Amino acid sequence: MTPVDDGSPDARALAHALEGHLLLAAAREEGRRAAADFSAPLLWLTDDQREELERRFEAEYLACARISWQRTAERAGELRQAYERRYRKLRQRLLAWFLLGCATLTASGLLLNHPSG
């Protein structure tokens, strides 16, 4: 749990919003840095051209990052559903074995305690 996450829905929403903001800020900084690294060897660019190139590069970088995050979130949702289905099946199987064991023990107990005449 994060320090602002006390378990309430509002606190969780705030924590998620803050995490998203920090993630976006980090991606923007990475995009700016990558744009500057990309344009640095292009010595023939004017300052205005360099700024425009870096601005477009950063925007494209963020768009790619956003697509990547969306794909990751979708895949995480798919995996979560698959694991939840598997967990439910395993839990049902365990319960069935437990009930079978209880029934076997009960039947054994009844047979052993049955007075033979």
Contacts in CASP RR format, 6 or more apart in sequence:
PFRMAT RR
TARGET T0000
AUTHOR 0000-0000-0000
METHOD contacts of the structure
MODEL  1
MTPVDDGSPDARALAHALEGHLLLAAAREEGRRAAADFSAPLLWLTDDQR
EELERRFEAEYLACARISWQRTAERAGELRQAYERRYRKLRQRLLAWFLL
GCATLTASGLLLNHPSG
1 7 0 8 1.000
2 15 0 8 1.000
2 18 0 8 1.000
2 19 0 8 1.000
4 11 0 8 1.000
4 14 0 8 1.000
4 15 0 8 1.000
4 18 0 8 1.000
5 11 0 8 1.000
5 12 0 8 1.000
5 14 0 8 1.000
5 15 0 8 1.000
23 69 0 8 1.000
24 62 0 8 1.000
27 61 0 8 1.000
27 62 0 8 1.000
27 65 0 8 1.000
28 58 0 8 1.000
28 62 0 8 1.000
30 61 0 8 1.000
30 65 0 8 1.000
31 57 0 8 1.000
31 58 0 8 1.000
31 61 0 8 1.000
31 62 0 8 1.000
32 54 0 8 1.000
32 58 0 8 1.000
34 57 0 8 1.000
34 58 0 8 1.000
34 61 0 8 1.000
35 53 0 8 1.000
35 54 0 8 1.000
35 55 0 8 1.000
35 57 0 8 1.000
35 58 0 8 1.000
35 61 0 8 1.000
36 54 0 8 1.000
38 53 0 8 1.000
38 54 0 8 1.000
38 57 0 8 1.000
39 45 0 8 1.000
39 50 0 8 1.000
39 53 0 8 1.000
39 54 0 8 1.000
39 57 0 8 1.000
42 50 0 8 1.000
42 53 0 8 1.000
45 53 0 8 1.000
END
